[in-house]
């Protein structure tokens, strides 16, 4: 999928007919030279557009706008022209519009292509899009996600309401003169520091008066997407508008993004009520991270350097008849397929291809010049370094034997073009070991063309690269088990997840079976609360259980590997929640209890969400087993039947707040507690290679709030 640029180069004033009759508004013609084919085509197709004024001009109170709401761009060869006007909204500037001359840069033409609009904002939060104030590592507040129906496509689409930051920029009247104002007009934001100062602000006490100009900021940083600020702020009835510098560029905005608001209404408005509306669009961008010297020295990874569109473009050059392609910085070579792909000859062909890819002038280097985009992509990859400098690219995951040959030949990055693959248990274990073992340090990447997303394999699941931090900060992984059938009532689980999210916040993550029913509802709620959600799915398409594709993390096991998949769920999670369910849920409950009996799981309350006593007889059976000494006496004390979400939340909070006190209250033997802590920590570290494993050996005072 090709992602297009939605913004033209900066435009300039090509003509000034004069002032609009009876006003101080300056009429001007804006021209945009050498506009891309895409922009010109979009204009001819009458796609939505805005004219975004130059940022420096807006920040001194100059409003640049279309001459009339009915103004349309005029395409003239490679150029585009627009009839516009300039208006001074800052009384401190005097007659500033007279300083604008023909040739001055004025702003940009922006196509808000509905086909490029990002409908699912949650997928980008804390990945490439960082918005709001940081409250813990990788997590932010100060924003709200809302939904609307896109007027062009009719699709449900997200947008963001962002809070203002508690400071503003105030003009220094003594520094304002024709020369300093002209500097801003000619040089842009670089000259703003000479005429204004930043000062802190109590938003709940500050008022924006009618006819007032406010220069403040929001916290937002973007990766390879564009943000477009709406002209109207929320709530709309306040009559406060954002001046036309409304484009949030990738990489121009790393921390605070200044906003320029003008009050056209008649009633003072508290600034803490003003929220900025932002919509997002995919874009073509040079790098997903800025180049940093020490990173160049040590070597970037492929996902650091390329946008998803550029990753997609790489696969166009894999020969259909080849096993795959070896990319070595800006060189590439096809790997020929042997007649017998399982034979020794194929492995020898791979070794020879790797050697050939290291040559300064490989045989196929002449093909690089045939595609301009591919050439640019290869140039970016010149800073790949270290063990990540060689990449294997293919349409299917290679066999274990091929991986071993490539790895020992120096290829450590595997980039595969596939939508939702399923794996054997041994293959998953191999990827985990090769990814996280110090001596291997491989990288397994999966590109999904249907969703245009790139995933990296991390501690047993495929997640987007920027989600690794979110994964690492999760302390409590709640496993939700329940039925996928329509007959099951999942409302109790929904209620509990909402309560857990408010209490645990970024410390919690959700693990589920990656399928329909309860699993999908749990996943959707996690996305709504911006909580990490991992699906451990299985290929059950024949049983009408399609796996989810919207999880933050996903791994899918092949058909018949039900127990391997369940073991994965057990190893990742530490707090099991059992909803009303069927045979599968009963099996999962039994496996969970057995894992605790064997001390392979840390001892924790096993929550039964049971408003209708579905699990009553099973709970009685567990008690009977312990009474007859067929199993440990402590197991029944772990199983807690809860009739509502409030009871379940209370039990979980009491446990996590002070595990030792909970164990004592429930007569859990100290020996079993310590054995489970040590054994489960060791097994999980050896299985998933996580740096930190929660085994409930310390209290969490944060939950007391």
N, C-alpha and C positions, 0 to 999 in steps of 0.2 A: 504493500500500500504506500503510495507516495503522499507525503504530507507537504502541503504547499505553504509558502510564505503568505501571510495575510496583510502585510503592511508594506507600503511603497517607501522608497527613499524619502528623505526630507524634501519638502517642497519649498518654493521661494515665491516672493511677490514679483510677478511679471508685469503688472500694470496697476496704476492707481488712478482711477477715473475721478476721484475726489470724495468729498463728504456726502453722506446721504442727506437729502434736503431737510433743513430745519433741525439737524442733530449734530452731535460731535462724533458720530460714528463714521469711520473712514471706510470707504468702499475700496476693495482691492481684488485683483485677479490672482489666484494662486495656481502655480504650475508645478507639475511633478515630472521630471525628465526621466527618460529610459525606464518606464514602468514595465514590470514583468508581464509576460504573456498571460499569466494567471490573473493578475489584477485587472488587466484590460478586458480579458474574457469575462471575468466576474461582473464588471461594470456593464458590459453589453447584455449580460443575462439578468441585469437588474437585481443583483444580490444586495442584501442590506449593507450599508457602508456608513462610516462616520468620518468627519474631518477632525483630527486630533491636533490641537494647537501645540506650539512649541512650549516645552515645560518651563523654561526660564521666564518667558513672557507671561504665562499664566500665573506664575508665582509672584509677579508684581501686580497682578490684578488686571491684565489685558485679556479680554475675552475675544477669541477669534471664532468666527462662526460662518455658516453658509449665509449667502445674501438673503435667501428666503427658504422656508421649509421645503419648497418645491424644487430647489436647485438640484440639478443632476450633473455629474461629471461629464466633460466632453473629451472624447478620445481623439487625439490628433497624431496619427502615426504611432511612435513609441511614447509620446508624451500624453499627459492628462491635464486638463485645465478645469478650474473650479471658480465660480464667482462667489466671493466671500466678503467679509467685513471685519473690522476691528473696533472694539469698544473698550474704553478705559473705565473700570469699575472701582478704581482706587483714587479717592479724592486727594490723597497726598502727592500724587504724581503730577498734577497739573494737566496740561495738554500734551500727554505723552504720545498720543497716536501720530502727532506731526513728525515724530522722530523716525517713523518707519519709512524706508526708502525702497525703491525698486531694487531687487537683488537680495533683500533680507530673507533669511530662512524663516519659515513661518509654521511648519508643522508637517503632518503626514496624513496620507489617505489610507484608511483602514477598511478592509472588507471583512465584515462579520459573517463569514460564510457559515450558514447553518449546518452544512455537511461537516465542518471542522469543529463544531461546538462540542465541548466536553460535557456530556450529560450526567456523568457519574463523578461528581467532585470528590466524593469520599475516597475514591480509588487513588487520588493524587495527594490527599492530605498527608503531610509529614513524609512525603516521598520526594517529589520534585517541587511540591508546593508547600511552603511553610508560612503559616498565617497565625497572627495573634501573639500573645506573650507566652514565653516558655514557662511551664510550671514544673516540669521534670524533663529528664533527658529525652529529647525528641518529641515532646508532647506540649501542646499549646492550648491556650484559651483566649477569650476575647473575640470570638467570632461565632456565627450561627449559620448553619446550612438550611436553606429554604428550597422549595420546589415551585416550579411554574410550568405552564405549557408553552413550549416554544411556538411563537405565532406563525412561523414559516413551516416548520416540520410537523407540528402537532405533537411532538414527543415530550414526555415529562423530563424536565431538565433541572439540574441543581444550579443554584447561585449562592453567593456568600454575602452575609452582612458582617462587615468588619467594624469593630469599635475604634474610636479615635485614641491616639496615645495622649498621655497627660502632659503635653507641652505644646507650645505654639511658636511661630516666628513673628516677631514684631518689627515693623519698620522703624528706622531711626531717622526722624525728620531732619536732623542736622546733617545727615549723610546723603539726603536726596537732593540731587541737582540734575541738570540736563545731561551732564557728562556721565554720571554714574548710572542713570537710567538707560542712556544710550549704550553703555557697556553691556548691560544685561540683554538688551535687544540684539546687539551684535555678537556677544560672546556666550550668552546663555547663562546657565546656572553657576558657572565659575565666578561670575561677577556679583552674585547675590550676597555673598558674605560681607561685602563692603557697605551694604545699605540696610542690613537687618540683623537682629540678635535673637537667639533662642532663649525662651524662658519657660519655666515649669508652670503647670496649670492644674487647678482643681476642677475637673470636668463637671462634677456635680454642682459646683457653685458658679461656673462661668456661663455667661449668656451670649448668644449671637444675636445682636440687635438687627432690626430691619435695615437694609442697606449696608450691612457690615460684611467685611471681607475677612475670612479666617484662613490662615496658612498653618496647617498642622501636619499630622502624619498618621499612617497606619503601619503596622508591622506585617510585612509580607515579602517573601522571597520566592522566586520562580526558577524552575529548571528549564525544560524544553517546551514550555507552553506560554501562551500570552494571556494576560488578564486584561479585560476591558471594563473600566469603571463606568457605571451608568451616570448619565447626566443628572438624574434626580436622586437625592439621598432618601433614606428611609427614616421615619414615615413620610410618604409622599406629600401629605397635606401641610407639611411645614414650609413648602416653597423655598427650600434650600437646594441649590444646584451645585454641581461640581464643574468648575471651569474646564475648558476643552482639552487640557493635557491629561488624557484619560487612558493612555496605553501603559500597561505594566509590562515592560520588556523582560524576556529571559536575560538574566545576568546583569542587567543594568540595576537590578534591585536586589541587594543582598540582605539588607536589614530593614531600615525604615523607609517607607515610600511617602513622599510629601503629597498632601492633598490640598486643593485650593477650593474653598467653599464660599459661595456668596448667597446672602439672604435676600430673596426677592419678595418675601411676605411682609406682613404688617404687624406680627406679634413676636416679641423676643422668645427665643427657644434655648433651653438649657443644652449645652454641648454634649452632655452625657446621653441625650436622647437621639443624637445624630449618628447614623450608621451608614457606611459607604457600601453601595451595592456593586458586586464584581461578578462578571461572567468570564468563562475561560474557553480558550480555543487552542487546538493543536497547532503547532508551528514547526517550521524548518529552522534549525538552529545549529551553529557550528560545533559546540561541545556541550555535553551534559554537565561538565564541571570545568571551571577555569583552569588553565595550565599553571602549575606551581612547580618551582624549580626542583624541590626535593622529590616531588612525585615523578618528574621527568627522569631524574637521576635513578630512582629505584624502579621505575617502570609502571605505567598505568595498566589497569586492566581494561579489557575491551569495552565493558559497559560504561567506564568512565568517559570514554572518548566519543562514542557514537550515539546518535539518536536512534530511536526504533526504526525510523524510515531508512536510515543508512544501514542498519543491520539487515533489514528486509532486502535491500538492494544487493547485499553480498550474495544472497542465495541465488540470484539470477545468473551468477557466473559459475555455479556448480554444474558440471556436465551431467546430463541425464544418464549417461552410460558409465559414469565413474562411481567409485565408492564414496567419494567426497573430495574435499579440497584442503590443501595445507596452505595456510596463510602465515607468512613469516615477515612481520612488519609490513613493508610495502611490496613484498613479492608473494606470488601465489603459484601453486602447481596442482594439477589434477592428479588424483590417485586412480590409476586404471583398475578396473574390476577384473579379477581373474576368472577363468572359466569355472573353477571350483572356489567360490568365495570362502569356504571353510578350510581350504588346504594351506599347506606351508608356503606355496608360491605366492598367495595373496599377502601373507605377512612379509615376504621378501620384497614384494612390490611396494608395500607401505614404507619399509625402511629406505628403499631407493628414492622414493618420492620426498621423504623428509630431508635426505641429504641434498637432493636437487633444489629444494626450496631455500637452502642456505646459500646457494650460489649468488654472486653479485648480479649476474644477468641470467636469470632462469630462462628456459626456452620459451615459456609462454608470456614473458614480460611484455612482448609486443601487443598483447591483447589489452593491456591496461589502458592504452590511449583510445580505445574504441568507445569508451563511455565516460563522459566528463564527470558524472556523479561518482562513478566507481573510482576514478582517478583521485578525486578529492578525498574520498573515504580512505583510500590507501595512504594518502599523504598524512592524514590524521593518525593513522596507525603506526607511523614512524616512531612515535614516542612509546609504543609498547615496549616493555623491558622485562628483564629478569626472566623467571621461569614462565611468565605469561606471554612471552613475545611470539610464540608459535601457537596457531589456532587450527583445530580440525573443524571443518564445516561440512555438514551433511544434512540430509532430510530425515534420517532415522538414527536412533542411538546405536552406536557400534557395539559389537559383541565384546564380551570381557577380554577375549584373546586380542582383539584389535586394540582395545584400550591399553592393554599391557605393552604391546609393541610400540604404539605411539608414545606412551609415557616414558618408556625406557629410551626412546629416540629423542626425547626432549620436548614432546608436545604435551602441554599440560592444560590447555583450554579447549573445551569441546562445546561447539555452538551448533545446536540442532534445531531444524525448522520443523516443528510438529505441534499440533494443537493441544492434545490432552492424552499423552501416552500412558500405558500401564506397564508395570515392571514386575519381574520376579523378585522374590524376597532377597535372594543372594545379590542381585544387581543393586538393589537399594542399599544393602549393607556395604557393598563395594564402593558405591558413590560416596557414602558417608565417610568411610575410612580414607578414601583418596582425597576427599575435599578437606578434611580436618586434621588428618595425621600430619605431623610436622615434616616428615620426610617426603611426603607426596605433594601436598598443596595444589591439587588440581582444581579446576573450575569447570562445572557443568552448567551450561546455559541453555535455556529453551526459549525459542521465539515462537509466539503464537500469532500467526498472520491474521486470523479471524478477529482477534481483539487488538492487534497491533501492540503487544506487550512483550517485554523481555524479562525472563525470570532466571534467577540463579539458584542453584541447589545449596541449601543451608540447613544443617542439622536435621536432615531427613525429609525436607519438603522444598518445593520450588516456590520462591518468593521473589518479589521485585528487589533489586539490589539495595534500594534505599530503605527497604523494610527491615534490614538486618538489625539496625539499632532498636527498632520497635520490638522485635523478637527478643532481643537480649535483655530488655528492661522488665519483661514479664516475670513476675515471681510466682504467681498462682495460675496454673493452667487448669481450668475447669473443663472436665470431660462431660459432655451431655449425650446421654443415651436415651433412645426412645423410638417409637414406631414411625415408619415412613407412610403409613396408611392414612387415609382421610378420616377414618373412624376415630383415631386417637385425638384427644383434646389436649392441645399443646399450650393452652392459655396460661396454665400455671407456670410452665417453664418461661414463657415470655415475660410474665410478671416478675419472676425471680431474676432473670437476666437484667431487666431494667433496674431492679433494686441493687443487684451486685455492681452494675456499672457505676451507679452513683456513689457507692461506698468504696469500691476498690480502685476505680479509675484505671490509670495506665499500668497498675501493678497486675492486672488480670488479663488473661487471654482465654480464648475458647477453643477447645479441640472437639471435633465432631466427625461423623462418618462421611462427610463430603457428599451427601446424597439429598433426596427430597424430604418432604415432611418436616419433622422436628429439626433435622439437621439444617435444612434450608432456612427455617425460621430463626434458628439460633444464629446462623451466619448473617442473615439480613440485619438482625438486631445488633450484632457486633459491629457491623459496618456503620449502622446508624449512630452508635456510641463511639465510633472510631477506636474500637478495641480490636487487638490482633485476633484473627480468626484463622485456624488451621484445619483443613479438611484432610482426613486420612481415608481415602475412598477405595472402592474395589470395583472391578469391572462386572457390574450386574445389569448391563443393558438388557440382557435376555429376561431379567426379572422385572423389567420396567422401572429400574432405579438408575436414572441417569445421574452421573456425578456432576457436582457444581463446578462452575468455572469462575465464580466471583469471590472465592476465598482469598485472603491475603497470602496464605500458604496452602499448597496442595501437593499431595502425592497419591498416586492411584496404583493399587496392586492388581495383578492379573486375576482372572476368574479362578476360583478354587483356593485362593490364598487367604481365606477368611480369618484363620487363626493368626497368620503372620501380620495381617492388618490390625487385628485386635491387640496383638502384642505391641505394635507400634503406638497405638493409642494409649496403652497402659504406660509405656516408657516415657511418653512425652507429658502426660497429664499427672496431676497429683491430688485433685479434688473431684471425685466422681459424683455426678448427679444423674439419677435414674428416674425418668419420667414414666408415665403409663405407657406400656408397650407390649410387644408380642414375644414370640419365641426368641428372636434375636436379642431383645432387651434382657430377657431372662438369662440367656447365655452370657451376655456382657456383665450382668450383675454377678453371676457365679464366678466368672473369670476374675473380676475385680476382687472379690472376697478371697479367692484362692491365692491371688498374687500377694495379698496382705498376709495371709496365713503363712506363705513361704518367705515372708519378709522381703519380697522383690519390689513391693511398693511401700513408700512411707506410710505409716499408720495415720489415717485421717477419717473423719466422719464420712460414711457412705450415705448420701442423702437420697431417700425415696420420696419423690413427689407423688403422694398417694391419696388424693381426696376421696377416692371411691373404694379404698381397701383392696385394690388389685393385688398388692404385694403382701397382704396380711398373712396368708397361709405360708408364703415363702419365708417371711420373717419368723413365723412360728417354727418352721422346719429348721431354720438356722439355729434357733434357740434349743430345739430338741437335739440337734447334732452335738452342740456343746454340752448339753446336760448328760448325754450318754458318753461323753469323752471321745467322740469320733473326730473332734476338731478342737482347736484352741478355745479356751473359755472366754477370751477377750473379744472374739469376733462379733458376737451379738451386741456387745456394747458399742461397736463402731457403727452399726446400722441404725440410722435414725429416720423414722417415718414422719413426714411433715405434711400437714393438710393444706398449707398455704405458703406463699412466697415469704411472708413475714417470718414464719417459724423457721424456714430453711435459712434465711439470711441471718437470723439471730444465732442459730447453731454454728454457722460457718464463721461469723465474726467472732464469737466467743472462742472458737478453736484457734483461729489465726492470731487473735489478739494475744493469747497466752497459751500455746499448745501444752506446756507442762501442766498447767492448772487444769486444763480440760482432760488430759490423760488421768490425772489424779482423781478428778470428779467422776470419771467413768470407769475407774478400776482397771486401767490398762497397765499391765506389769512393766516395770522399768526395764527389765531384761529384753522384753519384746520390742520396746520402743527403741532402745539403743541398737539392737540387732538390725531392726528394719532401717534405721537411719544409715548405718554403715553399709549394709548390703545394697540397699536401693541406690544410694549415692554412687557406689562403685559400679553397679550394673548399668546405670543410666549414663554415667560418664564414659564407660566403655562402649555403649551402644550408640549414643547420639553425639558424643564428644562435646557436650555442653560445658562451658567453663564454670557455670554456677548451677547447682541442682538444689531446689528447695526440698528439704526433708523435715521441716518444722522443728528445728532445734533452737529457734530464737523467737522471742515475741515480736509483735508488730504494733508499737504504740500509736502509729498513724491511724489505725482503725478505731481508736478510742474517741476520735473527734465526732 
